[in-house]
Amino acid sequence: MREKILSYLLPALLLFSSAAVFFTGKTRDKGMGKFAGNNRIGLVKIYGLISVLPSPGPSIIGLRGSDKWGEQLKALRREKVRAVVLRINSPGGTIGACQEVVEEIEKIKKDGIPVVASLGDVAASGGYYIAASCDEIFLNPGTLTGSIGVIMGSSDWS
């Protein structure tokens, strides 16, 4: 009898938790601009590799990478927040993805909204490129940062 109850309870629990993750993630991403309001400061967290492609593995939560951050910045711009803080903790990423984020930052700045970068453990390459487009950059003494650009080795086989 106990095994029969567990055989029904376990799949039901799994289904319930999957649905909770799905609906919680959807509301959080879509409601980003609404909770910020025009008398508040917006926060966008740029963590991990910066890429246009989604993170490895399936995503039932929605957009990831530069698409997600771009949508969050657009929402904050529509809501006309007083300022935007970018919390960056990234070793960098692809130039195209970084440019998409920088373009959204430039649009926010044209609207007269100040944008501030707060650097975490590391903000190198593309992470620093995004921070450099902000009005101000704040970092800890231990933050590893810098290195805009790409080093590409080549061979001369002649």
Phi, psi and chi 1 to 4 in degrees:
 res  aa     phi    psi   chi1   chi2   chi3   chi4
   1 MET       -  -42.4 -179.7   69.6  171.3      -
   2 ARG   -63.8  -40.7 -177.2  175.8  172.8 -170.7
   3 GLU   -63.5  -36.5  -71.2   84.6   17.6      -
   4 LYS   -66.2  -41.7 -169.9  173.2 -175.2  179.4
   5 ILE   -64.5  -44.6  -67.7  172.1      -      -
   6 LEU   -64.2  -35.0  -75.1  176.6      -      -
   7 SER   -66.7  -26.3   69.2      -      -      -
   8 TYR   -89.7  -35.0  -71.0  114.8      -      -
   9 LEU   -70.8  -42.5 -174.2   61.3      -      -
  10 LEU   -62.8  -50.1 -172.6   59.6      -      -
  11 PRO   -63.7  -35.6  -21.6   30.5      -      -
  12 ALA   -65.1  -41.7      -      -      -      -
  13 LEU   -65.0  -41.5 -174.5   60.8      -      -
  14 LEU   -63.2  -44.4 -177.8   62.7      -      -
  15 LEU   -63.2  -44.1 -178.7   63.7      -      -
  16 PHE   -62.4  -45.7  175.5   75.2      -      -
  17 SER   -67.3  -36.2   61.0      -      -      -
  18 SER   -64.2  -43.3  -61.6      -      -      -
  19 ALA   -64.5  -38.7      -      -      -      -
  20 ALA   -63.7  -43.3      -      -      -      -
  21 VAL   -63.3  -44.0  166.7      -      -      -
  22 PHE   -61.0  -52.0  177.0   74.7      -      -
  23 PHE   -72.3  -35.0  -70.6  113.8      -      -
  24 THR   -65.4  -44.8  -54.2      -      -      -
  25 GLY   -64.4  -40.6      -      -      -      -
  26 LYS   -63.1  -45.6  -72.4  -74.7 -172.8 -169.8
  27 THR   -67.6  -39.5    7.7      -      -      -
  28 ARG   -62.8  -45.3 -169.1  177.6  -34.9  130.2
  29 ASP   -67.9  -43.1  -74.5  -14.7      -      -
  30 LYS   -73.2  -32.0  -72.8 -175.3  178.3  178.2
  31 GLY   -89.4   10.8      -      -      -      -
  32 MET   -54.4  -50.0  169.4   58.4  107.7      -
  33 GLY   -69.8  -32.5      -      -      -      -
  34 LYS   -67.6  -38.8  -69.4 -177.8 -179.0  172.8
  35 PHE   -75.8  -20.8   94.1   86.8      -      -
  36 ALA   -71.1  -47.8      -      -      -      -
  37 GLY    69.5  163.7      -      -      -      -
  38 ASN   -84.9   -3.6   60.1    0.5      -      -
  39 ASN  -110.0   20.4  -72.3  -35.2      -      -
  40 ARG  -128.2  173.1  -62.5 -169.2 -179.4  158.2
  41 ILE  -106.6  131.6  -64.9  173.4      -      -
  42 GLY   -87.2  145.3      -      -      -      -
  43 LEU  -124.4  128.6  172.6   65.0      -      -
  44 VAL  -124.5  124.3  176.1      -      -      -
  45 LYS   -98.2  117.9  -63.7  178.7 -179.0  179.3
  46 ILE  -108.3   97.0  -60.4  176.5      -      -
  47 TYR  -117.4  144.1  -70.4  178.8      -      -
  48 GLY    83.0 -169.0      -      -      -      -
  49 LEU   -65.1  137.9  -70.0  173.8      -      -
  50 ILE   -94.0  115.4  -57.9  166.9      -      -
  51 SER  -149.5  152.7  173.2      -      -      -
  52 VAL   -76.9  -30.5  176.2      -      -      -
  53 LEU   -73.1  149.1  -62.1  174.1      -      -
  54 PRO   -66.9  158.4   19.9  -26.5      -      -
  55 SER   -61.0  157.0  -60.7      -      -      -
  56 PRO   -58.0  141.8  -15.4   22.1      -      -
  57 GLY    96.1  159.2      -      -      -      -
  58 PRO   -69.4  147.4   24.3  -30.8      -      -
  59 SER  -122.2  113.1  171.9      -      -      -
  60 ILE   -97.5   -3.2   59.5  171.6      -      -
  61 ILE   -84.6  -27.9  -62.7  173.6      -      -
  62 GLY   132.6 -146.7      -      -      -      -
  63 LEU   -66.7  150.0  -61.8  172.8      -      -
  64 ARG  -137.4  168.8  -68.9 -171.2 -179.6 -172.6
  65 GLY    67.6 -151.5      -      -      -      -
  66 SER   -62.7  -28.6   65.0      -      -      -
  67 ASP   -62.6  -44.3  -68.5  -21.6      -      -
  68 LYS   -64.6  -48.2  175.9 -177.7  176.1 -178.1
  69 TRP   -65.6  -37.0  -59.0  -43.4      -      -
  70 GLY   -62.4  -43.0      -      -      -      -
  71 GLU   -65.0  -38.9  -72.6  -60.1  -42.8      -
  72 GLN   -64.8  -42.1  -71.0  175.1  -15.1      -
  73 LEU   -64.9  -40.0  -70.2  167.1      -      -
  74 LYS   -61.9  -42.7  -74.7  177.4 -170.4  175.6
  75 ALA   -63.7  -42.0      -      -      -      -
  76 LEU   -66.2  -35.6  -67.6  170.8      -      -
  77 ARG   -66.2  -42.3 -176.7  172.8  166.1 -130.3
  78 ARG   -62.9  -36.6  -79.6 -169.0  -57.3  -93.1
  79 GLU   -78.9   -8.9  -68.1  -65.2  -37.7      -
  80 LYS    53.2   55.8  -58.3 -149.0 -177.6  -67.7
  81 VAL   -65.5  163.8  -64.7      -      -      -
  82 ARG   -73.5  -31.0  -67.2 -176.2   65.6  154.4
  83 ALA  -161.9  164.2      -      -      -      -
  84 VAL  -127.1  133.2  173.7      -      -      -
  85 VAL  -111.0  125.5  175.3      -      -      -
  86 LEU  -101.8  116.4  -63.0  177.2      -      -
  87 ARG   -94.5  108.4  179.2   65.4  174.2  163.6
  88 ILE  -109.6  124.9  -57.6  170.7      -      -
  89 ASN  -140.1   81.8 -163.4   11.1      -      -
  90 SER  -147.6  141.0  169.6      -      -      -
  91 PRO   -81.8   -1.4   31.0  -35.6      -      -
  92 GLY   118.6 -163.8      -      -      -      -
  93 GLY   175.4 -155.5      -      -      -      -
  94 THR   -78.2  148.9   65.1      -      -      -
  95 ILE   -66.2  -37.6 -170.0   66.4      -      -
  96 GLY   -62.3  -44.8      -      -      -      -
  97 ALA   -65.2  -42.1      -      -      -      -
  98 CYS   -64.4  -40.2  -65.7      -      -      -
  99 GLN   -63.1  -36.7  -76.2  176.2  -24.9      -
 100 GLU   -61.8  -42.1  -71.7  178.6    3.1      -
 101 VAL   -67.8  -42.9  175.6      -      -      -
 102 VAL   -62.0  -39.1  167.9      -      -      -
 103 GLU   -61.2  -40.9  -73.6  173.3    8.8      -
 104 GLU   -66.8  -37.0  -70.4  -55.7  -40.2      -
 105 ILE   -63.5  -43.3  -67.5  168.7      -      -
 106 GLU   -61.5  -39.3  -66.0  -61.0  -33.8      -
 107 LYS   -63.5  -40.9  -69.9  176.1 -173.2  175.9
 108 ILE   -63.9  -44.1  -70.8  172.7      -      -
 109 LYS   -65.2  -35.8  -72.7  170.8   51.0  176.0
 110 LYS   -63.2  -28.8  -78.7 -176.6 -175.2  175.1
 111 ASP   -80.1    2.5  -73.2   -8.8      -      -
 112 GLY    82.7   14.5      -      -      -      -
 113 ILE   -95.2  120.4  -59.4  170.3      -      -
 114 PRO   -69.2  143.4   15.0  -18.8      -      -
 115 VAL  -123.1  127.4 -177.8      -      -      -
 116 VAL  -120.8  137.7  174.7      -      -      -
 117 ALA  -102.5  135.1      -      -      -      -
 118 SER  -120.2  112.1  168.5      -      -      -
 119 LEU   -92.6  137.4  -51.4 -175.1      -      -
 120 GLY   -92.8 -133.0      -      -      -      -
 121 ASP   -61.4  -44.8  -65.7  -33.1      -      -
 122 VAL  -145.6  139.5   62.9      -      -      -
 123 ALA  -145.4   77.5      -      -      -      -
 124 ALA  -107.0  161.7      -      -      -      -
 125 SER    51.2 -112.4 -168.1      -      -      -
 126 GLY   -64.5  -30.8      -      -      -      -
 127 GLY   -63.8  -40.8      -      -      -      -
 128 TYR   -72.7  -36.0 -178.8   66.5      -      -
 129 TYR   -58.4  -44.8  172.7   45.2      -      -
 130 ILE   -64.9  -44.1  -69.0  171.7      -      -
 131 ALA   -62.0  -37.6      -      -      -      -
 132 ALA   -64.0  -22.2      -      -      -      -
 133 SER   -82.7   -6.7   69.2      -      -      -
 134 CYS   -83.6  165.2  -63.1      -      -      -
 135 ASP   -71.7  -37.7  -64.5  -51.3      -      -
 136 GLU  -139.0  151.1  -65.3  -78.9  -21.4      -
 137 ILE  -127.0  127.9  -59.5  173.7      -      -
 138 PHE  -119.1  137.0  -64.3   92.4      -      -
 139 LEU  -151.2  163.0   61.8  144.1      -      -
 140 ASN   -84.6  156.9  -64.7  -44.4      -      -
 141 PRO   -58.4  -26.6  -24.1   32.3      -      -
 142 GLY   -91.8    2.4      -      -      -      -
 143 THR   -69.4  130.9  -60.7      -      -      -
 144 LEU   -89.4  121.8  -62.7  175.3      -      -
 145 THR  -148.7  168.5 -171.6      -      -      -
 146 GLY   114.2 -165.4      -      -      -      -
 147 SER    68.3   56.7  176.2      -      -      -
 148 ILE   -77.6  133.3  -66.0  179.9      -      -
 149 GLY   120.1  175.7      -      -      -      -
 150 VAL  -125.4  137.5  175.7      -      -      -
 151 ILE  -104.6  120.2  -61.9  172.2      -      -
 152 MET  -125.5  122.4 -179.9  169.6   41.5      -
 153 GLY   -82.8  149.7      -      -      -      -
 154 SER  -141.2  160.3   63.0      -      -      -
 155 SER  -117.0  143.1  -60.2      -      -      -
 156 ASP  -109.3  106.1 -177.4    0.9      -      -
 157 TRP   -91.3    7.4  -65.4   88.6      -      -
 158 SER   -73.1      -   58.5      -      -      -
